[in-house]
Amino acid sequence: MTATAVGRAGLTSADDAALCIVTLGAELTAYVAGATNVAEFDSWLAARDGPAWQVRRRLAAAAELVNIFVTANRSALTAAWLREMDPTGCMPARVLRFFRGDETSIKALLEAGETWALTAAAE
């Protein structure tokens, strides 16, 4: 399985947010979306036009990560993986939070999540 956010037709940012909130919690979901707090995040979702495209893309990527971990039967580890810092100081949640349009970083993040989840599932 190659990690990709393709094939998400019909899902909205509200759907992605709901999945992420259930799995990651409201605070981590708000963080990866780029909000300073949950109230700001909620206001973005409630806005007439919805959140900005970058926020929608961050939520879609976070939801895809959740689905990757669900597929590996490791959904309970998704939030921990997002918060984990690698030896270089990179934290997956921070990569999502600071996404500005570089799809390469999202693809690498999804692939890293998939590799980790499937490796953990095999152990």
Summary of the structure (lengths in Angstrom):
residues: 123
radius of gyration: 13.5
end to end distance: 18.3
largest distance: 45.9
contacts: 356
relative contact order: 0.18
helix: 67%
strand: 0%
